[in-house]
Amino acid sequence: MVSNLNKAERQNQLIHVIQQNRKMTASELATALNVSKRTISRDIAELEEQGVRISVSYTHLTLPTIYSV
């Protein structure tokens, strides 16, 4: 899979997509951003290291309602 976005753009888009859809699976995010599920996992780990709180469960990913880009 090839994405036309650089990492920062992709991570911002990842946050935006989760905010718009409220709950998404890693597979849905990967499809929406045209990347692999592994890339989504790495991006989420990096975002969490930067202080972005992303709730991860076995079924979906969400952001707290107070978070905005």
TAMOGI-V545035 format. One record per residue. D_LAST is the distance of its C-alpha to the last C-alpha in Angstrom with 1 decimal. Layout:
D_LAST  D_LAST
This chain:
25.9  24.4  20.8  20.4  16.9  16.8  15.3  12.1  11.6  12.8  10.6  7.4  9.6  10.7  7.6  7.6  11.3  11.5  9.6  12.0  15.0  14.6  17.0  17.8  20.3  20.0  22.4  20.5  17.3  19.8  21.4  18.3  17.2  20.9  21.1  23.1  22.3  23.0  20.2  17.8  19.4  19.1  15.4  14.8  17.2  15.5  12.1  14.1  16.0  13.0  12.4  10.0  12.3  13.1  16.3  18.9  22.1  24.9  23.9  20.1  16.6  14.2  11.2  12.1  11.6  10.3  7.0  3.8  0.0
